């Protein structure tokens, strides 16, 4: 992996926050609040098919409908939805992904199988 590709994770200019909810105490809500409140100078695209906006920031229903391809996707959705979301991000050209989800190995056999998806 080249340094340029690592910059997509460590120095993103555009971030898709996938699975963000209107609950400010949820993982996605906290990440959005931290990005917006920390002085991040890039663009944040919240992705939630059920919300028009979160914390006053316009939401998009799917990653493929974002106006520009993000450098990084931060996935804050439940473990069972992660494989499809990772696939969608890859198909949309997003090269950096961070997953902040619970419900994998720590939940037993079903979570281990989701973690081992291909």
matplotlib code that plots the C-alpha trace (Angstrom):
import matplotlib.pyplot as plt

x = [0.0, 1.4, 1.6, -1.1, -3.5, -2.7, -3.4, -7.0, -7.3, -5.0, -5.5, -9.0, -10.5, -14.0, -15.5, -18.7, -20.1, -22.2, -24.9, -25.1, -28.3, -30.2, -29.2, -26.4, -25.2, -24.9, -21.4, -22.2, -23.7, -20.6, -18.3, -20.2, -20.2, -16.5, -15.7, -17.8, -16.7, -13.0, -12.3, -12.1, -11.7, -12.9, -16.4, -18.5, -21.3, -23.6, -25.3, -28.7, -31.6, -34.1, -32.9, -33.0, -30.2, -28.3, -27.0, -28.0, -25.9, -27.7, -27.9, -27.7, -29.6, -26.8, -23.0, -23.5, -25.6, -22.9, -22.0, -18.2, -16.3, -15.1, -11.5, -12.7, -15.9, -16.4, -19.0, -21.0, -23.8, -24.7, -22.4, -24.9, -25.1, -21.3, -20.4, -23.0, -21.9, -18.2, -19.1, -21.1, -18.2, -15.8, -18.2, -18.4, -14.6, -14.0, -10.5, -10.3, -12.7, -12.8, -15.4, -16.7, -19.3, -20.1, -21.7, -18.8, -16.7, -17.7, -21.3, -20.6, -20.8, -23.1, -20.8, -17.7, -19.3, -20.1, -16.5, -15.2, -17.2, -15.5]
y = [0.0, 3.4, 6.4, 8.1, 5.3, 5.7, 9.4, 8.4, 7.1, 9.4, 12.7, 12.4, 15.4, 13.9, 11.4, 9.3, 8.6, 5.5, 4.5, 7.8, 8.3, 11.2, 10.0, 12.3, 9.6, 6.9, 6.0, 7.7, 10.8, 11.1, 10.8, 13.4, 15.8, 15.3, 15.8, 18.9, 20.3, 19.5, 21.8, 19.1, 21.2, 18.6, 17.5, 15.1, 13.2, 11.5, 8.5, 7.4, 6.4, 7.4, 10.9, 14.1, 15.6, 14.8, 17.7, 20.0, 18.3, 16.9, 13.1, 10.9, 7.7, 5.6, 5.9, 5.7, 8.9, 11.1, 14.1, 13.2, 10.1, 10.3, 9.3, 7.5, 5.8, 5.4, 2.7, 3.0, 0.5, -2.8, -5.8, -7.7, -4.7, -4.2, -6.6, -5.1, -1.5, -2.4, -3.8, -0.7, 1.5, -0.4, -0.3, 3.4, 3.8, 4.5, 3.2, 3.8, 2.3, 2.3, 0.1, 1.2, -1.5, -3.9, -7.3, -9.3, -12.0, -10.9, -12.0, -15.6, -17.8, -15.5, -12.5, -14.5, -15.5, -11.9, -10.9, -13.5, -12.4, -12.6]
z = [0.0, -0.9, 1.4, -0.8, 0.1, 3.8, 3.6, 2.8, 6.3, 8.2, 6.3, 4.6, 2.9, 2.6, 5.1, 4.7, 8.2, 7.5, 10.0, 11.8, 13.7, 15.2, 18.7, 19.8, 22.2, 19.6, 18.2, 14.9, 16.6, 18.8, 15.8, 13.8, 16.8, 17.3, 13.6, 13.3, 16.7, 16.4, 13.5, 10.8, 7.7, 5.2, 4.2, 6.3, 4.5, 7.0, 5.5, 6.9, 4.7, 7.4, 8.3, 6.4, 8.6, 11.7, 13.9, 11.2, 8.5, 5.5, 5.3, 2.2, 1.8, 0.4, -0.2, -3.9, -3.8, -2.3, -4.4, -4.4, -3.5, 0.0, 0.9, 4.0, 5.2, 8.9, 9.4, 12.7, 11.8, 13.4, 12.7, 10.5, 8.1, 7.9, 5.0, 2.7, 3.7, 3.1, -0.3, -1.2, -0.2, -2.3, -5.3, -4.8, -5.0, -1.3, -0.5, 3.2, 5.7, 9.5, 11.2, 14.6, 15.2, 18.0, 17.5, 16.0, 17.7, 21.2, 20.6, 19.7, 16.6, 14.6, 15.2, 14.3, 11.0, 10.2, 11.1, 8.7, 5.7, 2.3]

ax = plt.figure().add_subplot(projection="3d")
ax.plot(x, y, z, "-o")
ax.set_aspect("equal")
plt.show()
